[in-house]
Amino acid sequence: MANIRLTRLFTFETAHALLHYNGPCRRIHGHSYKLEVTVLGTPLVAEQHPKNGMVMDFGDLKRLVQEHVVSLFDHALVLQADSPRDLIEALEKHEHRLVLTPYQPTCENMLLDFQHRLQRALPANVTLHHLKLWETQNSFAEWYAEDNQ
């Protein structure tokens, strides 16, 4: 049976700031992110099964990515957890949606975070093939499973 790749595109709005960075991205700013998720698997062969012929239902892939990535990061501010405490407290006081990470929230590190979240959540018969995260219209980071064997 042949392997097939399925891809779905997601969009979300997220702000971040890069701690100790020596350029303008050290300040809080936002991006309209695009996340491309590609999974790999073999289509189900079971005539009477409602998912016959599918590697994975696109709706199931959408729900999984929404739950494990988009719903957490959309309209949130992503900061490294050891950012100035007074900043974090002020933002929390005003009920801003924060995602505090153990990593510098660069496009690259966010992509690795998404990769770990999604690999743990995918069904056993499907593997994560690659991810692409656009931070701007012209700039993106990519992760491929084959590069990380």
C-alpha positions, 0 to 999 in steps of 0.5 A: 500500500502506498503512503500518502501525505496530507497537509492542512494550513492553519492561521493564527495571530500571536505576539512575542518578544525576544529576551536579550535580543539586540534588535527590534524584536526584543520589543513586544510585537505580533505576527500573523502566523501560518502553520502548515502541517503535513502527516504521512500514512497509508489510507485505510482499507475497510469497505464498511468503515466511514473513514475508508480510503483516508489516511486521516480525516481532515476534520480530525487533523484540524481538531488535533492542531486546533487543540494542541497548538492554535487554541493555545497560541492564538491571540496570546503573547509568548514570552520566555518564562524568565522574562522580567517578573514585573512585566509578567505580573502586569500583563497577568493583572490585566488578564492578558493571555500569556504563554510562558515558555522555557525557550526563546520564542523564535520561529524556530523554537516555536516550530520545535514546540509545535512538533513535540505537541503534535507528535504526541497527539497524532494517532498511531497509524499516522506520522508527522512528516513536516511542519512549516511556520511562516512568521511573516509573508516572506520568512518561515522555518521548516521541520522535516522528520527525515532530517531528524532521524 
